Amino acid sequence: MDVRFNEDQIEIARQARKFFEKECPIARVRELFEDEEGFSREIWQKMAELGWMGMHIPEAYGGLGMDFTYQTVLLEEMGRALLPGPFFSTVALAAESILEAGTDEQKEHYLPGIAGGELRGTVALIEPDGGADLGYIKMAVRVDGSNYVLNGTKLCVPDAHLANFVICTARTLDADVPIQGVTLFLVPLPADGVVITPLPVMDGTRKLSVMTFTDVRVGSDSLMGKLHDGWLPLSRALQRAQVGLAAESVGVGQRAMEIAADYAKIRVQFDQPIGGYQAIKHRCARMFEQVESARSLLYWAAWAQDHEEPHEAAIAASAAKAYCSEVAEDVCAGAVQVLGGTGFSWEHDIHLYLKRAKANEVALGDPVYHREHVALLIAG
């Protein structure tokens, strides 16, 4: 496996960094952090014009049909820039779920709109009694003629307030094996019976909501794939989303390391820059080692999603999610220590990176969950 970037990937990273420095500098991130929507339609449309929403969407549906690694390169730069808005929920969650589980009609209707920037979506997964494991899904579904009626609550739904549709996980069959009997429904928004309530969040660059479904009636055309068989395609989509979060985390860690190193060069204490002291040198060197090792694991995982067999791809995704998210949190915390009292101030930007790192660490399964998942996969 060759993990070096090709010329196109290098150019994508270069263009993305230049774009974010111009269109979404950290001052703009702070504005959107405080904004209720946390979203710039102008930036969104410009990204759509660059083709970023459709990188991994096949050409037949208006996308560019690139390998997943290309999207991973872009997501790393988005993490470095702390891009606010629904890119991750729409592209990494909703679009990937439609690619894996959607009917031909659903793909033809939704994927071109996502690729063109006209449609935004999300996935409603977590419930009050469960977490990242799909076996916890208990949302009730009642069959009423040719329709389905959904009742239940979903927590921590990303960017639901901006979504034109939501992919909702529900249980349509009680089985001995919890992962059996999970079904996916694609629900257009707004919909009668769906109430979206914003949640207070630590990371204001990614808004979360509670979605309450009360007698929400959808037709058979909302069913994604086969009844009772939604777990396998959804798990494949979530694998790629987990790699996407790992990519963001590497970008976050990279920028936090740069902030710490730059500060260590200019902050003078006892007549010399603090970077000259061994403790600071060692901390910055460890940050570099952590970020580079995380990046290596990330791009193996990204490559594996397109080229390895499913078992190996699942191991790679969970390994990357566990390690990269921990690295980002540790590097950001270390950067705060290097900055000293300055790092604890609201005026300094490092707290924004630490908050994104912590949010990514727990999203779609924390490191403990993913290490256990890797162990179970290896054990067979």
N, C-alpha and C positions, 0 to 999 in steps of 0.2 A: 504494500500500500504506500503510495506517494502522497504525503500530506502537504507538500508544498503547493502554494497557490499558483494557478496558471495566470496568464496575462489578463484575461477577462475578469477574474476574481480580484486581482490586484487593482484593476481599474474601477471596479464596482466599489471597493473599499475606499479608494481615493476620492471618487465622486461623492460617495455618501458622507465622508468626513467633511468635505468642502461644503456640501449642501447644508449639513446641520450647523456648521460654524456660522453660515450666513443666515439661514432661515430659522434656526431654533437654538440660538446661543443660550447660555445658562440663565441670562436675565429673562429670556422668554419662557424658559422652563419654570422659573420662579413664579411668573405671572400665571401660567396654566396650573401650577401646583395649587394656587389659591382659588382658581376659578372653579365654579360649581360643575361645569361641563368638563373642564380639563382637556380641551380639544380645540384645535385650530383648523377650520375647514379650508382655509387657504393653503396651509402646509399639506393637508391631506390631499387636496387636488393636485398640487405640484408633485407629490410622491406618486400619485396615480399616473400622471403624465410621463414620469420616468419609467413606468412599468413595474414598479416595486411590488404592487399588490398581486401581480400575476406571475411572479417569477417561477413558482412551482406549479402553477396551473397549466394544464396542457394547452397547446396552441389551438386545439379544436374548440376550446371554451374561452378563447380570447386572451390566453396567457402567453408566457414565453417558453414554457416547457423545459425549464432548466433543472439540473440536478438540485437536490436539497442543499448541497454544500453552498451553492451560490446564495440561497436565502439565509443560510447560517452566517456567512460573511456580512451580510447586510444587518442582521440582528445583532451581531457583535458591535457594529458601529452605532446602532440605535441604543444599545446599553451604555456605550461610552458617552453618548450625548444625552442620556436620560430622556429620550423622546417620550412625551406624554401622548395620550390618545389611544384609539382602539385598533392600532395595527396588529398587535399580538392577538387580541381576542378575535379579530376578523380573519386574519390571514393564517396565523399559526393554529388557531383552534377551530373556527367555523369552517373555513375553506378546506382544511385538511380532513375534517369530519365528513364533509360532503363528498370529497374525492374518494374516501374510503367506503362510505355507507350509503350515499345518495343514489336515488334512481336516476335513470337517464334524463327524465323530465326535470328533476330537481337540479341536476348538474347544468342542464341547458338554460334553466331560468336564473339560477343564482350565481354561478361561477363567472359568467361574463360581467355581471354587475359588480362583483367583488373586484375583478381584475381592472375594471374601468374606474373604480372608486365611487360608483353610485350606490352600492349597497354595503352595509356594515352588519356584522353578526356577532354572536357570542354563543357560548355553551354553558348550560345550567347543569351542574354536576353534583356539587356538595350539598348534603342534607343535614338537618340538625343532629341526627344520631350517628353520623358517619364522617368519613374523611376522604382521602384520595382513593381508597380501595373501592372499586365499582361494586363489590359485593354488598356494600352498605345501602345501595339504592333501594328505597322503599316507596317512592312516589306512586300513588294509586292511579290506576287507569280503569275506567268502566266502558264496556262496549255498549253502544246505543245505536242499533241498526248498522248502518255503514259508517258511523262516526265513532270517535273515541272521546271520552270525557276525562280530563286531567284534573287532579286535586292534590295539592301538596305545597311544600315550601322548599325553595332552593336558596342556599346561602353563598355569599362571596362570589356572585356572578360578575365577571369583569365587564365593564363598559355597557351594562344592560340599558342604561339610560340613553345611549346613542344608537342602539341596535335596531335594524329593520326586521330582524328575525332572530329567534333563539332556537338552538338545538337542545331539546330537553330530554334527559334520561329518565326513564320510568320503569317500573316493574310490572310486567304483564303476566308473569307466571311464577308461582312459588315453587322452587325446586330445591332438592337436597344440596346441590352445588350453587352457592349464592350468585356466581357470575352467570349462570344460566337464567333465562327469563327476563333479561334486560332488553328494552326496546327503545329506539330513538325516534323522537317526533320533531319535525321541523315546524315551528309555530311562527307565522308572520306577526309582526308587531306594528302598531298596538293591537291588542286583542281583548275582547270582552272577557272579564274575569281575571286578567293579569294585572297585578299591582306591583310596581317597582318602587322600592324604598331605598334611598342611598344609605350606605353604611359609613360611619366614621372610620377613616383609614389613617395609617401611619404614613404611607407613601402616597402623597397627593397627586403624583404623576400617573397613577393607575387607579381609577375609581372602581369601587365594588358596590354591589347592591344586593338586597334581598328581593327575590321574586316569589310572589305568592300566587298560586294558581287555584282559582275557585270555580269549579264547573266549567273549565275551559274546553270548548267543543271544537275539535278539529276533524277534518275529513280523512278518508283513506289516503288521499294524495299527500298528506303530511307524514305518513309512515316512511321511515328511512330504512331501506333494506327489508329483511324478513322479520316478521313478528317473533319476538323472544330471542333473536340472534344478534342483538346490537353490541354485545360485549367485545367480540373479536375485532370488528372494524374500528370501534371507538378506541380500543386499547392501542391499535396501530397509530391512529391519529394522535392520541395523547403522547405516545412515545416521541413523535416528532416535535410536539409542543414542548415536551420536557427538554429536548435538545435545544429548542429555541430559547427557553429560559436559561439554560446553561450558557448559551452564546451571549445573551444579555449580561449574565453575571461576569463572564470573562471581560467584556467591555467595561463594565463597572469597575472591576478590579484593576484593569489597565489604567484607567483614568485616575483612580484613587492613588495608585502607585506613583504616577507622574506628579500629582499634586504634592505628595509627601516628599519626593525626591527634589522637586523644584524648591520647596520651602526649606529643606535641609541645606540647600546651597546658599540661601540668602539670609537665613536667620542667624545672627551673630550672638554668641554667648561666651563670655570670658575671652573676648578678643579673637575669636575664630568662628567660622560657620559651624553650626551644630552637626553638619554632615561629616565633619572631621573627627567626631568622637566615635569610638568603636561601637558603642551600643546602638547608635543611630545607623552607622554603616551596616551593621549586621541586620538590623531590622529592615532596611531598604533592600539589602541583598536577598533576604528571605522573601520579601514581597515579589521581587523579580522572579525568583525560582518558583514561587507558588503560581504566579500568573502564567508563566511559560508552560509549566507542567499541566495546568488546567486547560490551556489552549490546545496542547497536544491531544489530551483526552477528548476534548470537545470535537475536534475535527476527525478523529477516528470515529466517534459516535455519529457525526453527520454523514460521513462516507458510508458507514455501515447501514444507514437507513435505506440507501439505494442499492447497495452491492452485496451485503451479507444476507445469510438466510435469517428468517424471522427470530429464531432463538438468540442468535448472536447479536442481532440488532436491538433486541429488548434489553440484553445485558449491557450493551454499550450505552443505551439511552439512560438507564437508571444509574450506571456508574458515573456518567458525565453530570447528570443532574445533582447527585449527591456531592461529588467532589467540587465541581465548579461553583456551586452556590455557597458551600462552606468557605472556599477560598476567597470569594468576593467579600463575604462578611468579615473574615479575618483580616484581609488586606485593608478594608475600610476602617476597621477598628484600630489597626496598627497605624494607619495614616492619621487618625485622630490623636493618637499618642505622640506621634512625631510633631504634630502641630501644637501640642500642649493646650493651653487655655484658649488659644485661637480656634482650635478645632471644636470647642464646645459652644461657640457662639453661633447665633442664628445667621449672622451676616456672612459667615464663611460657607462655601458650597459643599463642604465634605459631608455634612449631615444629610444632604439630599442623596448622595451616593450610598451612604450607610443604610438609609431607609429603603432604597430600592433593593439593595443587597438582602436585607432582612425579609422584605416582601417576597422576593424571588426564592429565598431559601425555603419558605413554607408552602409556596404555591405548587399545586400538582404533586404533593407528596414531599415531606421533609427528608433530610439525609438519612434518618433512622429508617423511615419507610423504604427508601430505595435500596439501602444496604441489605435490608431483610429480603427485599424482592430479588436482588442479585443472588443472594445466598440460596433462595428457593429455586431460582432458575438454574443455578449451577448444580444443585442437588438433583435436579430433574423432577 
